[in-house]
Amino acid sequence: MRRRWITSLLCLWACGPRVGAGPEDGIAEVTGMADTTGSPPESGPVESGPASGDEDFEPERDYPPQEQPQVLDVLFVIDNSAQTADMQLRLGQSMGAFVEQLSGTPRSVQVMFTTTDVGNPSCTPFQPPGYEPAMGAPVASGCNARIDAFTGLGSNPDQRTDVCSALCPVDMIPSDAFVAFDTETGEHNIPGGSVVETLACLLPQGINGCGFEAPLEAMLRALDPTAAHNSGDRPFLRDDADLAIVLLTNETDCSVEDFGVMDDPSYWNINPQSGNPQPSSALCWNAGVECTGPDADGVFSECVAVDGPLHPVSRYAGWLAELRASGKRVTMVSIGGVPPVTGYAGEPPQEQGGGLDELVYRNWRASDLSPHEVQAGVSVEHLAYDLGIGPACTLTQGDVHAVRAIPNPRVVEVCRSLEDGGNPACCVESACGDYEAALGCLVGMATWIPPSCGDPCG
């Protein structure tokens, strides 16, 4: 399942025109997105951070035509539900490498963070006081200002404030709803702070979000051209910018179209404690994925996304196609439920082993239980009730699984839709793997210009 591409199509990238910076600064002037159809739902308000620009962030640039800077907008959609603290910590620790990977070419970069929570009504009764789902809007405050978000839900909640304190001793925030920086001059929109430190402060999203994660719907709302953060003089989504997307989640996508599914017992699994069907995260798998099998060993030969009570994946693949039709290069990395990638090539797409090639869809096994779960009396039946499909990968620390991720065919299908025509545009990486390498795969695709193929090109 490795990616392949057609050199002649990539030549269009190398030899086609690139839109440069505006006349006044390295951040190109934007007045609105090109005309599109099927605009996504209206996004919620920006959680925090001023909407106006930083007047000090106006680097004056005068590039020769062949050295015009690339313009890149990067969207991070971070799972803020339970059991994702260590994933957020590991990704936050990769921000230094991420910024370094972006360096080397004059480039105007904007980075925005949001969560996977778009307001499923089944989660509303359990929201802590003051909590509001991001609904795809930017989260532009430091994690210390949101420290209550690192206490989980329930009567005996997890406490993971260590994630914030390890990444962000003191909050640093940008003057916009996103971080903006120039890789050549080093100028940025962070008064009194640094780019890497601010990215590390904004990235942790907490663990008190809805357990019915909807990364695809959150992504779509974040990219809504009519949203407040994509409007005005300093929008996140710029007309002349390429787009890179990072989706981090440990469960399957649950972007619900018909919330009646939440009350439909046909999508529920049996709770071993009560012996009755009850709603759980397994509902997302049951409603959004269809599998062939299993065989006698509990292995399914194939699992694919299906339309139904969840939004069809074509909703998201189609919207990304609209963005590409407007002239953007769109690339994506899914960091989720696949085995770790074991090797990388020098040119995109970089994965060369493991990952999707080794993904097995299967039922839960006793060997999937951590020592802590065994001691606590957790059963395979309980995990099957809770999550549905068995894990694609686990990362054990001590007697617990710090990271455990189940497959996510819906996100993978949307990611791979970007490869039509053979374009290197999708990295499918493991939540249990190397996050720096995962971001490197994305940056490699988002910034790579193929060798020139002469004039005229292809």
N, C-alpha and C positions, 0 to 999 in steps of 0.2 A: 504494500500500500504506500510505497514511497512516492514522493512527488516527482514528476517529470515536467519538462517545459520545452517549448518550441523556440529555438534560437531566433528565428525570423520575427516572432512576435515580440521578443525582448528587445530586438533591434529598434522597434518602434519607441521603446522607452529611451534608449540611448540616443537615438538620432532625432526624435521628435522634439518639439519646443518645450522648454521648461519655463514656468512663470517665475519671474524674479521678484525682488523686493520692491516695495513702493518707493516713491521718490524721496520720502522723508526719513525712513528708518528701515531696519532689518526686518521688522514685522510688517508684512504687506498690508495695505489698506483693504478693508473688507466692508462691503455695504449689504451683503446678504447672499444666501446660497442661490446657485443657478436654479431655474425653474424645474420643479420635480412634481411628480404625482404621487398620490397615496401617502401624504404626510402622516407621521406617527402621531399618537395622542399628545395632547398638550402636557408639558412637563410641569412638575411642581416647582415651588420657589427654591432659590438657592438657599442651602442650609445655613451658610455663613460666608463671610468674606465680602468686601465691598465690590460693587459692580463696576465702579469706575476704574479707569486705568491709573497707573503710577506715572505721574508727569516726568519723573526722573528717568523712566525707561524709554528713551528715544535715541538709540544708537544711530548715528549718522553713517550711512554706508554709501559707497560709490564703486560698485563692482564693475569690472569689465564684463561684457556680455557672457563670455565663456566661464566666468567665475561667479555667476549669480548664485546666491545661497539657496539651498533647498528649504522649503517651508513644510514643517511636519507638525501635525496635531496628534497627540497620543492620549487615548482614553483608557483608563484602568477601571474595570468593573470588579469590585472586591466582595466576595462572599462574607457577610457579617453575621452569619448564623452561628450556632453552637459548633464546637469542635473545629474551628478554623483559625484559632489563635496562633498556632505554630506556623501555619501557612502564611499568615500575614507577617509574622516575625521574619520568616525566611525571605519573603519577597522584599520587605523593608530593608533587610540587610544587603540586598542586591542593588540598591539605588545608586551607590557609588560606581559600581561596575556599569550600570545602565547609562549613567551620564558619560562615563568614559567611552563607552561603546558608541555614543552619539557624536563624540568629538572627532576631529580630524578633517572635517569638511565644513566650510562656512554654512551654518544651518540655524534657522529660526525655529525654536521648538516651544510648543505649549503642551502642558500635561495637566489633565483633569482627572479627579477621582470621584467615583460614586459607588453605591452599594448594589447588591442583588435584590434589595427589598423594594417592591413596587406596590405594597399595600394589599396583600391578600386578606380578605375579610376574616378568614379563619384564624389569622394571627392577631387581629385587632384586640380581642379581649385579653390577650397576654402581654400586650405592649406595656413597658414600664412607664410611669408618669413622665410626661415631657417628651417621650419618644415619638418621632414622626418619620415614616418611611421616606427615603430619599427620592423615590419616584424618578430616578435618572438624573436628578439635579446634582450640581457639584457639592461635594463636601470639602470645604476650603478652610476649616478650622483645624488647629493642632489637636492631637489626640488627648493632650492633658485637659483641654477645654471640654472634652467629651469623655472624661475618664469613667463616668458611670456606665458607658457603653461596654466596658470590659468586664462587667458583671453579667453573667448569663441569666437565663430565665428559670423559673421553677422554685420549689421550696428549698432546695439545696444547691444553689447556683455555683458554677465555676467562677473563680476570681482570677482574671488574667491581666491585671493592670501592669504586670511585668513586661508585657509586649510593648506598651506605650513607653514605659520608663527606659527600657533598653534602647529603643530607637530614637526617642525624643525627650532628652532630659529637660529641655526648656522649649516651649512652643515657638515655632517660627512660622509665619503665615505670609502669603503673597498679598499684593495689593489688588489683585483680581480674584475671580473665583477659580483660578487655575494658576499654575506656575509657568512663567514665560522666561526664556533665557536664550542668549546668543552664544553658540559654541565657540566662536572665534574671539569676540571681544570680552566674553565673560559677563556682560551686562545682564541684569535680570530684574524682576519686579518684586524683590523681597527686601524691604527696608531692614537693614541691620542683620541680615541672615545670609545663608548660602543655599545654593540650589539643592545639593545633596541632602543637607540637614532638613530643609523644608519638605522635600519629597518624602523623607523618612517620617516626618511629623504628620503629614497629611494622609499617608497611605493606610495606617492601621484604622480599621472601621469598627472594631468592637465585635462582640459576640452575642448581642441581644436582639439581632434582627430576625425576620421571619424565616422559619425553617423550610418554607416552600420557596426556595430560591428561584429567581426569575432573571438570570443574567442576560438572556436575549432581549426580553422586554425592557430591562433597564438600559441596555445598550441602545436600543431603538429610541427610547425617550431622551437619552442623553444627546443623541444626534438629531433630534427634532430641530429643524432650522427656525421654527417659530418660538422656541423656548427662550426665556430671558437671557440665559448664559450664551446663547448663540446669536444674540441681537446686539444692536448698539455699535458704538465706536470700537469696542474691544471684545469681539465675540470669541468664544473658544473655537468654534468650527469656522475656519476661514476658507473663502472660495478658492484661493490659489494654493491651498495646503494639501499635501498628501495626508492620509489618515492611517494610523496604526492603533490596533485595539488589543487590549490584554483582558482576558476573561479568566478570573481565578475562582474556582468553586470545587467543593468536594462531593457534590451530589449532582443528580441529573437536573436539567432545566425544567422549571415548572411555571412557564409563562402561560397563564390560564386565560382562555378566551371566555369560557362559560363557567362562572364560579359555582354553578349548580353542581359541578363535578365534586366539589368538596363534600357534598352531602349525599353522594351516590354510593351506596354500599358495594356496588359491583366493582368499584375501584379500590376497595379497602382490603387489607390483609387481616388474617386472624391474629388477634392479640393473645399470646399464650397464657397470659395471666387471667384473662376473663373467659377465654375460649370463644369469644365473639369477634366478628369483624368490626374494626374501628379504624378511623382515619389516621394516617401517619405519612411520613415522607415517601413511603412506598407508593402512595397514590400517584405521585408524579411519574414514576416509572410505569406503573400500570396503565395510566391514561395517555402517555406520550410515546411509548415504545412497544413494538411488537416483535416477538422472538419466534424462531423456529426451533423446536425441541422442548425440553432437554432430552439428552440421551441417558443411558443408565448411570453415567458418572455425574449427571447434573449439569452437563455442558450444552449450551445452545450453539447451533451451527451459525446462526445469524440473528442480529437484533438491529432493527431499523426504526427511525422516527416515523410516526403516523400522525395524520390529521385527526382532529376530534375536539374534545373539550379543551385541549390546549391549542394555542395559536399554531397554525401550520408553520413549519420552518421556512416555507416560501415567503412568508411575511417579512422575515429578517434577511434572507438571502436576496429577495427582491429589492429591499431598501438599500442594501449594500451595492447591488447592481446599479441602482439609480445614482448613487454617489460616484461610482466608477464612470458611469455615462457622462457625468458632469465634468470629467477630466481628472479626477483624483486617482492616484494609485492607493488602493485599500489593502492593507495587510492585517493579519490577525494571528495571535497566539492564544490557544486554549491551554490553560494549565489546570489539569483535572485528572479524571479517572482513566489513565492508561499506565502501563508499566513504564519505568524510567527509560529514557532514550540512552543508548549505550555508546553511540558514536556520532561524530559530526564531520561533515565535509567542509571544504574551504569556501564553497560558494553556495548560495541559497538554491533550493531548500536544503538545510544542513543536516537534518536527521538521517542517520545511516544505519540504525539498528535499534531494536527495542521498540518502545512506544506502541503505535497502532499495529505494527507487524506482529507483536507478541500479545496483543489484547485477547483475552478469553472471556466470553460471557458465560457465567456459571452461577449455580446456586451457592449458598453459604456452606462452609465446611467447618468442622471443629477446629482445624488448624488456623482458622481466621481469628479465633478468640485470643485476646491478649492475656497474659498471666493475671493482670488485674481483673479482667472480666471473668475469668474462670473462678478466681477467688470470690468475686462478688456474686456468683451464681447466675451470670448472664448466659443465655443459651443461644444456640444457632437459630432456633425458632424465633427468639426475640429479635435478633438482628434482621432476619428475613421479614418479620412484621414491620420493623422500623424503616428499613431501607429498600426492601424488595430484592434486587439483584445483588449478587456477591461482589466483593471488592475487586477493583482492578489493580490496586497497589496498596501497600501499607508501609509506613515508616515507624519503626519501633524505637522508643527511647525508654530504657529501663523496663518496667513491667507494663507500660501502656503504649498504645498506638498513638503517637503524636500526630500523625497524619494517616488518614484512611480515606480513600476516594473510590467511588463507584463509577462505572462508565457513564458517559454523557453523549449518546449518539446524536441528540438534537444539536448541541453546540458544535460537535465535530462536523456534522453535515453542513451547517451554515458556514463554518470555517472553510471547508473544502469546496464550497460553491465558488469561492474566490479564485479557484484554480482553473476555471473553465478556459479552454484554449491552452492549457499547460503552464499558465503563469505561476511562478513561485510566490505564493501569497498567503500560505497557511502553515503554521507550525502547530502540531499537536504534541504537547509536552505533558509531563507527569507532575502531579501535585506532590509526589514522593521523590522527585528527581532534583536536578541541578537548576535552580531558578536563574542563576546568572547566565547559564547556557541557554535557557529558554528565552530570556530577554535578548540575548545575543542573536538567536535565530530570528527573532522579530526584527531587530534593528538591521540585521544583515539584509533581509528582504526589503525593508522599508527604505533603505538608503543605497542599495546596490544599483549601480549603473553598469549594464553589461558592456563588454568591450565594443568599441566602435566597429560597425560593419561597413563603413565606407559611405559614399554619397553618390547616388541616392541610397537610402537605407531600405532593405527588404521589400 
